[in-house]
């Protein structure tokens, strides 16, 4: 019997991922742990930068009209979801990374970028330094209160984890004696490490593409 797959990411991504799991004939548990909201920010001189770095589509969802002033900058994006969100607004995407933020910076530097602007979340891993001339917070992911009756649904499931922060929260929600029957499909080694020990199985996706992580979760659910 196939195990249910729990999706912890915020909306609207939660709905998209859960729908893909259900389309594959599996049960999805929709349990967002965080919600993203915009943060007030000011556009710096666009002429001071030669590229825009984006590690999450949330920067585009919550960036507001200030983004219009940056449309001339080529975008270096982590993941196809972020890249597509950038294209819908009117950006030209120069590179789509399938790794994390560090890999994106390496790709931008190799392409000749010297003064990149990073737009990201309050809890972002990457800050200013090197080719990243400035890092600006444009959104914040805030923890949602989770009812214990909802958290117990994770017991025995395969939990799809897409950030280290979500993995840490998962470890707080699942009692140690329930981890032995619960598996984790993690987006990265850092997320897997943040989940801590004691899980039935914990596997890391080969890359950061949503389909790759979903496929891993489907395998663990069998």
Secondary structure, 3 states (H helix, E strand, C coil): CCCCEEECCCCCHHHHHHHHHHHCCCCEEECCCEEEEECCCCCCCHHHCCEEEECCCHHHHCCHHHHHHHCCCCEEEECHHHHHHHHHHCCCEEEEECCCHHHHHHHHHHCCCCCEEEEEECCCCCCCECCEEEEEEEEEEEECCCCHHHHHHHCCCEEEECCHHHHHHHHHHCCHHHHCCCEEEECCHHHHHHHCCCCCEEEECCCCCHHHHHHHHHHHHC
